[in-house]
């Protein structure tokens, strides 16, 4: 029986697409994609692969907890073995973090540069080595146990655009590999 993942996203869905393309070769199905934004670019990406998409507009809920309750209930309908947050731009409450087994891809070498501006902070830092992290989602923003990291040596005169492209290339490789590792070990 195939393992199942649900992917949460807020934007263009490039990591979502990489998962949709890579995971079936390992007997893993992307059972659904859930977004909190009505016009997220990833909606079309998921639909192009016939992956069910659920939009839960976070602006319709008075509290983070109320949104998270609906999110947890929706995820539960798909009975995933793992939930993956891939560019899901929401701070999750214990309503989610205490009930959902989830991992996150983050565009810095944690514990450095937590939060939404990690690429910019990492680029501006001047650090010689930069990269990405996959970690367990817990009650602390980008503070869960690190599962895997990938890094690169920054080139001397690297542009912001080249830096971001390198970060995304690492994400596209590391996230599917980590999902496969975690679910093959179950």
FENKADA-V447081 format. One record per backbone hydrogen bond with DSSP energy under -0.5 kcal/mol. NH is the residue of the N-H (numbers start at 1). CO is the residue of the C=O. If there is no record, write none. Layout:
BEGIN
NH;CO / NH;CO
END
This chain:
BEGIN
3;27 / 5;29 / 6;82 / 7;32 / 8;84 / 9;34 / 10;87 / 17;13 / 18;14 / 19;15 / 20;16 / 21;17 / 22;18 / 23;19 / 24;20 / 25;22 / 26;23 / 27;24 / 28;23 / 29;3 / 31;5 / 31;29 / 32;5 / 33;52 / 34;7 / 35;54 / 36;9 / 40;37 / 42;11 / 43;40 / 44;41 / 45;41 / 46;42 / 47;43 / 48;44 / 49;45 / 49;46 / 50;47 / 51;46 / 52;50 / 54;33 / 56;35 / 56;54 / 57;55 / 58;36 / 58;56 / 60;57 / 61;58 / 67;63 / 68;64 / 69;65 / 70;66 / 71;67 / 72;68 / 73;69 / 74;70 / 75;71 / 76;72 / 77;73 / 77;74 / 78;74 / 78;75 / 79;76 / 80;75 / 81;4 / 82;4 / 83;101 / 84;6 / 85;103 / 86;8 / 86;84 / 89;87 / 90;88 / 92;90 / 96;93 / 97;93 / 98;94 / 99;96 / 100;96 / 102;100 / 103;83 / 104;135 / 105;85 / 106;133 / 108;106 / 110;108 / 112;109 / 118;115 / 121;117 / 122;118 / 123;119 / 124;120 / 125;121 / 126;122 / 126;123 / 127;122 / 130;152 / 132;150 / 133;106 / 134;148 / 135;104 / 136;145 / 137;102 / 143;140 / 147;134 / 148;134 / 150;132 / 152;130 / 154;128 / 154;152 / 158;155 / 163;159 / 164;160 / 165;161 / 166;162 / 167;163 / 168;164 / 169;165 / 170;166 / 171;167 / 172;168 / 173;169 / 174;170 / 175;171 / 177;173 / 178;174 / 179;175 / 180;176 / 181;177 / 182;178 / 183;179 / 184;180 / 185;181
END
